[in-house]
Amino acid sequence: MKRADSLLASVIKDLGIADGVKFAEIKRDWNSLFDRPLSFHMSPSMFSNGELLIFVDSPAWLQELSFFREEICRKLAPYAVKSVRFRLGRIPANTKKTVRNRKTSIKHLSSAEHEIVKEMVSGIDDEGLKWTMKNTIEKAIASGKTKVD
């Protein structure tokens, strides 16, 4: 009896779609391989014969990423990537959205945190301003960008 993955590997190779399968895996794992801000400014475009073409959204990032070429290749080595090439191109809009949704975890405020926020805005007389400040502070705490003691 043979393992299914060994059978699939030979079928994929025989069909000549190995590069396409590897490229799909790279795209699927892209946002977990590269943290922000790198993942915001580069996106895999094409994979062929061990070379991955990566689109970059600006000349400044193109220059910056050239310094990280070896590190990027190392991270992509498990996907059979031997070299990377950078080119100016459009980054899909959903790349940034996906990363932001995965990375940002919104927590719920404790009752103590709600009380602290309430105390912070208690001196504001204007109800509209008070409501805006309260919501802003709560969102900052929930996002983890601000801590209260």
Buried (B, 14 or more C-beta within 10 A) or exposed (E): EEEEEEEEEEEBEEEEEBBEBBBEBBBEBBBEBBEEEBBBBBBBBEBEEEEBBBBBBEEEBBEBBEEBBEEBBEBBEEBBBEEBEBEEBEBEEEBBEBBEEEEEEEEEBEEEBBEBBEEEBEEBEEEEEBEEBBEEBBEBBBEEEEEBE
